[in-house]
Amino acid sequence: MSIRGKLEEDVAKAGRILRGGWGEKIAIGILIGHLDPITPQQVYEYISSQKNLFDNLSEDEWAHYKKLVESTSLSNIDTARVRLELNKRRNDLFQIMTNTPDGLEWLDEQFKRLREKLGLLTE
């Protein structure tokens, strides 16, 4: 299955769960799930080139994903929580992010972009 296909499947599941009250955990899961096929070398290259993790998604795909998660508030999620979860679930990538200049800032920006593109309220 392609990365895009896997992400679409994960987001569809997430949309159903978000509406069921599990939004906070799933929003973090979307980001970490998108990192699932990414190797440490690839994440280093993303950080070094300041490449957006979600650049391969079209506006139509974002609109579809946004519809899946509409009316969800994620006021309890911040980047510190994302970092904690990533450290637990993908420590290999978290170590690269921690040890690469601007790596944690890159991660923070990826989560910020995800929230913005999905139209999720975070404040």
Phi, psi and omega in degrees: 000139180289162177301316180297317179296318178297316180297317180298318178297316180296319180291324177298316176297317181299320180300318179293319182287322178304315180292342178271002175102009181253027187304317184299311181293323183288323179300317176295321179298326178298313180295311182294323177297323179290334177278349186308312181277359184278132178272163176304320179297318180295318180294324175300317179294321176300313182294311183301323181264001182054040180278138178285129181299332186255017181299336184279359180267134180280166177297326177296319178295317178299319179299318178298312181295322179298319179297323180297329185248013183298153181070020178257132175250131181242046186296339182269000181259129174227175185292333177297320179292322177298316179299317180299313180295318179296320178300321179286318188269325182222066182301327179301316179287321181299321179296320177297315180298320181292322186264000177257132178308131180067013181295315180289327176294321176300314179300314179302318180294322179297317180292323177297315179297320178300313179298315181296312183296328179273352179069030181276135177281128184234000183232000000 
